[in-house]
Amino acid sequence: MKKIKKRGEIKKRKRGSLIILLVIIIFLLLGIYLNFFYVKKCKDGACFENALAKCKKASLVSKQENAIWFYIIKGTKHEECVVYVKNLEMLGIEEAAELQGKDMLCYLPLGAVLAPEEQIADCHGLLKEGLQDLIIKKLHLYIIQNIGKIKEVKPL
């Protein structure tokens, strides 16, 4: 005759299966978070450059001579490294105050370690447009201030 299992044994098995299932779900959620949402916060440029060379998710707040920039490496897309750039503050440049708070996405070649704003042709967004407008205004002012000198130059 077969032994009939007691209710207590069945409950213990169900409880054990439930615990194993919960542990598996926790590990899956942790894996998803680490792969898709976690961004390493770099405290210096060397850490960020190392992450940029490998195109690994990382962020950096960089205070430079005349601006404070915020960078996030988003990951790879179409064989390029996608970097989000935001201007947090312009320091001492009144003409550039309109750039504050604007952002752009830059697409850098994989393995390239350079500031995204150095490859502005590969960027898209309001920050890029604002930087281009500022360059055009400065160039226009330079031409107006030096129109006499430009007239004196004879073509070859």
Beta strands, then each sheet from edge to edge (+ up, - down):
strand 1: 40-41
strand 2: 58-63
strand 3: 67-77
strand 4: 80-90
strand 5: 103-109
strand 6: 123-124
sheet 1: 1+ 2+ 3- 4+ 5- 6+
end
